[in-house]
Structures are given as C-alpha cells and as structure tokens.
C-alpha cells in the first residue's frame, strides 16, 4: 500500500533533489559542463544579490506573515459568530484573490500601481504628486507585501476557520457552565488550542515568502529597484534563466532548501516549548 506514495515521492522529490545536487557541483551553462566541486556554493554565499534576496525575505516576513495571521485569525473569529451560510459566503469572497493566478494578479496590480497607473492618474486629477509605488525601494517592498497579504489571506481564513470548528462544542458548553463569557472562552480556550495552527500558518507564509515569484516577475524589472524586491526563488530564477548559470542556480536552490529546513526545525522547537 505504500508503493504508490513511495513512487510519487521518488519521482517528484528524491530523484529531482539528487539531480539538482549533482548539477550544483558543476559549472553548467546548458551547453558545457565542468566539474567545480563546492565552488558554486562559495560563489552563492558571496553573491551580493543572492544575500540581498534573504534580506528582502526578512523584511517581507516581518511585513507579510504577522499581517496575514492577525487579519485571518481576527476575521475567522468574527465569522464564527454568524451562521454557516454567512460564514461560507464570507470565506468564498475573501478567497477569490487566492483563486486568481499570480501572473494575473500581478498584471492587475501593475495597471493600478505603475507610475502611469490608475491610482497615480486619479491623484494627478487632484494635483497630487505621483507615488513611486514600484520605482523606489521601500514603496516597492510595501506594495509587494500588500499584494501578498491580499492574495494569501483567504487561504489562511479557511485554515483558521476549519481549526476553530474542530474544537469540541462540549468545551464551549463547559466553559459557559463555569461562568465564562464568549470573550473569555475565545481568549483562554480557543486561542491556546489554535496555537499549533497559528505556528503552521506562520511557517507556510514564511516558506511562501521565500518562494514568491509571479508578482515580482510581473511588477518589477529583475527584482528591482536594485534588487530590493527579489525573493530567493526569484533570484535563483534569474541566475538560471537570465544569466544561464544552471549549476550556480542549483547550488542556490540547495542552500534555500536547508534554510527552509532550519525554519521548520525552529518552528517545531517553538511548538514543543509552548506546549
């Protein structure tokens, strides 16, 4: 019974990882291949733009991950006060941006945020100076962060709502018998029981931030301005397909895998500590 899952695992993860690991030991430009050992890893560690992509990811994590978790948790908590039909409609509405592909979302936001975009055209009507949403470092980072929050919050609302509904109704009844009001029930019972889900949501968002690609590709020129919006995965994409350095890109991908594995270990340690 394990064989189908093992075959899928081997074909979609184990074999590609072995091939990528092998490729990372070669200087390859798709036409020629030369064995260089660990040189690609050394080059990646000292690559200014690759290191900067992790700095970008750090700022994106601070802006995006807490915002998504706070908004999604709050909205899920508010929706739990309404009937099932209202909850279903609300969850569908907030999930609509998540159904749209990243490329389409990027094109839509480009239409809104470019210097000649709709927002700046409206501002010009009132003689307000155009806002450099995508042409300066922090406005560009904030713009990418806002788009990511809007695109991702729907999935987190569904995750939190499902987790809240999984809490036994008997716990609420028992707390009410003991004299707890609804606010106290959510604070002292629901919130502690939701902590593993909150940590999982933070992990998923951090990993998603590391892997942001479509929106950055559409809205910025090479992760600009000056590489201030490039995520690690987007920087790997540039290395592989714009600069044609497949071996170096593979090494950067392996490094990213270990970074994400480290984040997972930290999450598990934190989860054990809070228990």
N, C-alpha and C positions, 0 to 999 in steps of 0.2 A: 504493500500500500504506500510505502514511502518512495518507491521508484519514480513515479511521475514528478513528485516535488523535487527529488534529487536531480532528475534530468533537467528540469526548468532552472534550478539553482546553478547547475554546472554550465548550462548554455548561456544564461543571462548574467551571471556574476563571476563564477570561478574562472572559466576559460577566458573571458574578456580581461579579467584582472591579471591573469598570467601573461597574456599577450601585451597588455599595457606595461606591466612590469618589465618584460623583456625589451620592449621598444624604448623604455626610459633609459636603458643602458647604451643606446646607440644615438649618434648624431645623424638624424634622418631628415631629409627634405623631400621625401616621397620619391625622389629619383635615385639618390645614392644613400647608402647606409654605411656608417663607420662606427666600430665599437669604441666607446669612450668611457665605459665604466660609470663611476659616480659623478663624472664631470657635469652632467646635466643637472644633478641635484645641487651641486655647488653653485652653478650658474643661476638656478632658480632662486636660491636663498639670497643671492646678492643682486637679483634683478629688481631695480628700483620700482618699476610699475607693478610687479607681482607683489612685492612687500606692501606697496601702497594700496593694492586691492584689499588686503586684510585690514588695513587702517580704515578704508571705506566701509568694509563689512562691520567693523567695530562700531562706527558711528551709525550705520544703518540699523544694527541690532539695538542700540540704545534708543533710536527713534521709533523703530517699527514694532519690535517684539512686545515691549510693555504696552504700547498703544493698542495693538490688536487684542492682547489678552484682557486688558482692562475694559475696553469697549465691548468685546464679545461676551465677557463674563457678566458685565452690567446689563447688557441687552437681554441675555438669556435669563438672568434673574428677574428682570422686569416682565418678560414674556411668560414666565412661569405662573404669573398671577392671573393670566387670561385663559379662556377656554381653548380647547385643542384646535378648533378651526382657525381662530385668530392667530395662534402660535404658528400653524402651518403656513398661513398666508404671509406672515411677517418673515419667517425663515426663508421662504421662497424669494421674497423681494430682496432681502439682503444678500442672498446667494447668487442673484443674477449676474453681478460683475464677475464672480468666480467661474461662471459658465462660459464667459467670453474668452477667446484665446488671447494670450499675452500680446501677440502682434496686433490684433485688432484694437485692444485696449491702448496700446502704445500709439497707434495711428490716431485714435480718438483724442488722446491727451495731447498729442503733438498739434492737432488742429486747435486745441484750446490754449496751449502754453507757449508756442513759438513766439518770437518777437513780433511777428505779424499775425499772431493767432487771434482767436475770437476775444479772449479776455483783454489783451492789450488794445485791440480795436475799440472795445467798449470803453476802456479807460481813456483812450485818446479823445473820445467824444466829450469827456468832461475835463479835457486838458490836463490829464494826469500822466506823468511820465511813465513810459513802458517799463514793466518789471522784467528783469533778466532771468526768467524762470530757469532757463537751461544753459545760459551762457556764462554764468559765474558759479564758483564752487559751491557755496552753501545754499543758494537758491536752487541749484540743480539737485543737490542731495536731498533737500527738503521736499522738492517736487517728486522725486523718485520715491521717497518714503511715504508721502501722502497717497500716491497711486498704489503702492504696495499694500497699504493698510486697507484702502477701499476694496481692492481686489481680493484680499485674503480674509477679511473679517467674516464673510458669510460662512465659510467652512468651519471656522472656529465657533461660531454661534451654534451650528448644528452639533459640533462635538460637545460643547458645554451643555447644550440642552439635553442631549442623549445621556450624558453623565448625571445631570440633575434628576432626570426621570428614572434613572436606575436606582436611586436612593429609596429604600423601603418606605412605603407610606406609613407603616407602623411606627417608625421613628418620629415622624411628624405628630402622629396622634399621641404618642407617649410624651413628647415634649409639651404639647398643649395641655395634657392632663397635669403635668408637673408645673404648669403656670407660665410657660414661655410664650411670648407673643411671636408673631411671624418674623419680625426683625431679629429677635434673639435666636430663633430656630435657624435662620439663614446664616447668622454670624457664628454660632457655636456648634452647629451640626453640619450644615451643608458645606460651608467653606472648608473646614478641615477634611471632610470626605472628598472634596473636589481637588485637593492639593495635588495628588498624583496626575490628574488630568491637566491641571494648570502647568505643572512641570513638563508634561508631554507636549502641551501646546507651545511652550517656550522653546523646547527642543526642535519641534517641527518648524517653527518660524525661523530659528537661527539657521538651521540647515537650508531652509528655503531662501534665506537672505544670501547665504554663501553661493547659492546656485541661480540667483537672479540672472536673467539673460535677455528675454524678449523685449521687455520695456526699455532696458538700457540700450539695446541694439537699435531700436526704432527712434528713441528720443535723443540720443547723444551721438556724437561723432567719435567713435573709438573710445567710449567711456569717458569723454571729456566733460567739462573743460580740464585739460591737463591731467587726465586720468582720475579725476576726483569722484567719479560715479561708477567706475568699473568694479564689478564683483570678481572674486577669484575665478569663478567659472567663465565669466566673460573674458577675463584676461587670458585664460587658457585657450579660449576660442580664438582670440586674436593671435596668440602665439602659433597655433596650429594652422589656421586658415588664412590669416592675413600675412604672416611672416614666414609661413611654410616650414616651421621647425617642429616636426611631429615628435621627435624624441624629447625635446625640451618640454613640450606641452604634456607629454605623458608623465614626465618627472613631476611637473607641477600638479598634475592630477593625483598622483600617488601621495604627494605631500598634503594636498587638500583632504584626501581620504583619512589620513592619520589625524589631521586637525579635527575633523568631524568625529572620528572615533574618540578622541580626547574629550570633546564636548559631551559625548554620550556617557563616558565614564564619570565625568563631573556630575552630570545630571543624576546618574544612579547613586553616587555618593551622597548628594544632597537629599535625594528621596529617602535613603536609609537613615540619614541624620535627623530629618524632620519627623520620622516615624518614632 
